Amino acid sequence: MLISQVRETLKQYKEEDLRLLLAEIYKSIPKKIREDKDIDDMINDLHAYKSIGKNAREADGKKGIEEIKPKIELFIDYAYEGYYFAPNKNIHKKERPKWRFQVKAFIKDLESIPAIGKEGREATNLLRRIYEMLCYACHTYLFNSDNPFRAVGIQQSALLEKVISRMLEGGVSDECIKSAIELFINNDIYRGELDLELVITVANQMKTTDAKEIAISQCKLIKKELIAGQAKGSKKTSHTYYGDDKFRMTEKRNNLTKLIFMIYLNLYENEKAIKYFQSNYIERDKERTQAFLLHYLMQCECMPDWIKEYEQGLEKGMEFKESYQREYQYIMENQSFSGTWL
C-alpha cells in the first residue's frame, strides 16, 4: 500500500484496535531491523525521533574524527554540568530529552572508525568517555533517566565489551590491559546489571594465555596499590580513602578478586581459582564467602567444583541457606543445576 492508503485505512480502527495492530506489527519486525531503524526509540518518543530525522542521525557516521570529536566533547561537558537534566540557558527544555538519540548516534559514529591508527585511538578514547559518563549517570542524575544504558538501548556489559575490545585490538601490553581493568573497577555498575556479567565480559576479552597471565598480574598489582592507598588514607581519616569510602574500596578489591577467579577458570585452573577466591574475597565471615563462591561457581556452570565446595563447607560446620540446600538436592537427583537464583 501507499502511505496515503495506509493513513486512510487506519482511520477505520478504534484506539484499542490501533494498539493491537501496532503490537502485532512490532512483533513481526526482525530484531536487527528494529535496532538498525531505532524502532524502540521511535515508540518511546515519537516527536523527538522525528525532530532529529533519519538524515541527521546517519550523517555523522560519514564524517571523520575531526568533525565528531568536538560534538562529543561538548556533549560530555554539558552532561556533567547537568544541562540535560536541570533548567539552564545552554540546552533548551525541548532538546534535553533527545540526549539518548545523540549518544546512540555517537556510539555508531565511533564504532564506524577502525580502532587501529591515530583516529582509531581517539575514537576509542571517546567511546571510553561515553561509557564512563553513562556509568556516572547510574548514580547521579545527568539525564532524566535512572537507567541511562537502557535509555540508549545498550547493556552496560555490551558497551564495556566494545570499548575493551577496541583498546586491545592493536595488541596486548601491561599498560593497555591495566587500563582495561581499571575501566571496569573504577566505574559504577548499574544496579540492574549483574556484576558477574561485567567480570565475564572483561575476562573473555583476554583471548590468549599471555593476555590472561598479564591480566592476573595486573589485577594483583592494582590490588596492592589499592591496599597501600587504603593504609595511607586510614592514617588521615577513618571514613575515606582517596575520595572513596571504605565500602567502595572493598567493592573494588572484591571485583579484582572475582576477575582473577574468572581468568583462572578460563585457564582451566579451577583449584587455583577457588583457593584464590577463598583467601582474598572480603566478607564478614568464611560462611558468606563460601556462599558467594558457590553462587559464582553455579553461574559459571562448574558443577563438580560446586558439589565439592558445598560438601566441604558442611564438613566445616557451615550452615547454608535453604536455597543452597535445595540446589544440592536437585543436583544429586538430576546431575545438573536447577537454573534458579540462589
ABEGO torsion letter per residue (X at the ends): XBAAAAAAAAAABBAAAAAAAAAAAAAABBAAAAAAAGAAAAAABAAAAAAAEAAAAAAAAABBAAAAAAAAAAAAAAAAAGAAABBBAABBAAAAAAAAAAAAAAAAAAAABBABEAAAAAAAAAAAAAAAAAAAAAABBABBBABAAAAAGBBAAAAAAAAAAAAAAAEBBAAAAAAAAAAAAABBBBAABBAAAAAAAAAAABABAAAAAAAAAAAAAAAAAAAAAAAAAAAABAABBGGBBAAAAAAAAAAAAAAAAAAAAAAGBAAAAAAAAAAABBBABAAAAAAAAAAAAAAAGBAAAAAAAAAAAAAAGBBBBAAAAAAAAAAAAAGBBAGBBX
